[in-house]
Amino acid sequence: MNGHGKDDDASDPAGDTSAQGEQTSTTKFLLVGLLRFLGTAVLAVLFYIIIRQYQGRTLTSGDKSIFDTLVVAVSLTLGLNSAASLRHIALFARGWYAETRRVHVKEFRRLAWATHPHAGSASEVGVRDMAVTKPFGISAVSLTFKAEPGIEEIYPDSTLGNVTIPDMSRFARVGRFNDGARPQSLAAHILGDTAASYEFAPLPSGVMTDAPIARFPQAYWDAGDHWEFVFANSAPVPGSASQDLNFLSLYSNQHVESSGTCKTPRYTFNLTEGILTVKHPDEQKTILFPASGVGDEAITYLTEPVLHDARAGPNITGTCGPGCATVYVVEPHAGNPVPGSTFSNPNSSFFYYECNITVKPTTDPNAGPFKFAPMTAAVAAQAIALSGQRAPAAANGSASRAGLNQFTSYNLGLDFGQAQNNNVTSMAKMLSRFAIGVVAAAARSNPRVTVQGHTPRQGVRLVLEKPVVFGAILIATAAVQLVLMEVVLILVRVLRKSGRGDTGSRGEVKYVTI
């Protein structure tokens, strides 16, 4: 005999010469192929769903690990299933090839082994399967996705950690200056002048809490009827002993607003001995300015410092309310009064305003680690006049230059020397802008304190750059299996049908050398 038994023929998908055997072999091939095709289709749909779930999201390190695990698991399973399906089709096609060429399967294997000793071995099949899997994973993920960190991908960690916030309890650093009233008042004024160069923009319509500060780089915001500053929570620099070094900052839920109201009350005035005396007949109140407020082309601001109040405690504030202070303004005429303005003394060469400026947090000023006492807020509200220059004060019926009130002047044309021409709304907005600038500059330059919070972290965002390509890859992965399976089935059926008309039979042909 030739050594090829019937058992070998029975084990081969093309080895049964009967029509029933051929039908069984074909049916088995079709069922296995369809199952693998369905498996590929289901996995492809699952892969697409996973990608869509993560598409456009900012991924934390934990989310990224889960995503990577899912992508590797699904792509590996999908790739191996695709490779196994292709191998199954190839084995069936090989049986068909042996049948049409009248070459026995064992002889086919012997010739293939002689040409390539490792052909069909488990290790080679595994390597080829992985070769199919690897390009699939690269094509489906690497070429269609980008995952780069940016300012939009800064997020607050879900676990409590250490964050740094500015110390808003004072304006002058203790240790460099004494903690007396005058250094603190002057520091507030300097901070406000510094913030005159800061950028501002209309308040964003979206929620700013937990948004990265790089997304909204302005220092403070114009909200129309008030100014607003949003404090940031910052992540300490790893390994740094200094709390003042920070990176990755997010806006917190602590906002500070600055607003004001001004009026132009009736007044009489007297200018003598270098002193401008403004009297309020209705309120029985007298305010003394230096005469330079009238003689120079400059706007003069005057206030009674809150920190000189004889009372003590963090809740000391102006008489107009918590976080409020009164600022008196003399503005030389630089134009006619605006239409609709109130009182303007026809005998004077200046406009006179009395303004109440209020600085207050939008939340409880002592909520959690954030501290912004009403007294500190009131100092910011009046800081425009806290230059350290002392205004005259009345004593024993005559003027004395040893008063506690402080004043400052800004030449016309400067940021805070813009003539408002008796416009109370514009003057209030200009003064409240200086006040919010004090808060913004202090938040940038003051020492920082470490508190518990949700530390800002850097994440990544997955963006599907080529959705059509991605979808085409998934569809093609399943479609190729189905098409190849159908092609092989059609060819096998046609050739088997034509082969039955031959005079010989496979049982009589032992083998034919190719």
Secondary structure, DSSP 8 states (H G I E B T S, - for coil): --S--HHHHHHSTT---SHHHHHHHHHHHHHHHHHHHHHHHHHHHHHHHHHHHHTT-EE-HHHHHHHHHHHHHHHHHHHHHHHHHHHHHHHHHHHHHHHHTT--HHHHHHHHHHH-TTTT-HHHHHHHHHHHHHHHHIIIIITTEEEE--GGGEEEEEEEEEEEEE--S-SS-BTTB-SSHHHHHHHHHHHHHHGGGS-EEE--SS--TT-BTTTS--SEEE-SSSEEEEEEEEEE-TT-S-TT-EEEEEEEEEEEEEEEEEE----EEEEETTEEEEEETTTTEEEEEETHHHHSSEEEEEE--GGG-SS-STT---TTSTTEEEEEEEEE-SS---TT-----TT-SEEEEEEEEEEEESS-TTSTT----HHHHHHHHTGGG-SSEE--EEETTEEES--S-EEEEEETTSTT----TT-HHHHHHHHHHHHHHHHHHHHHHS-EEEEEEEEEEE-EEEEES-HHHHHHHHHHHHHHHHHHHHHHHHHHHHHHHHHTTSSS-TTT------
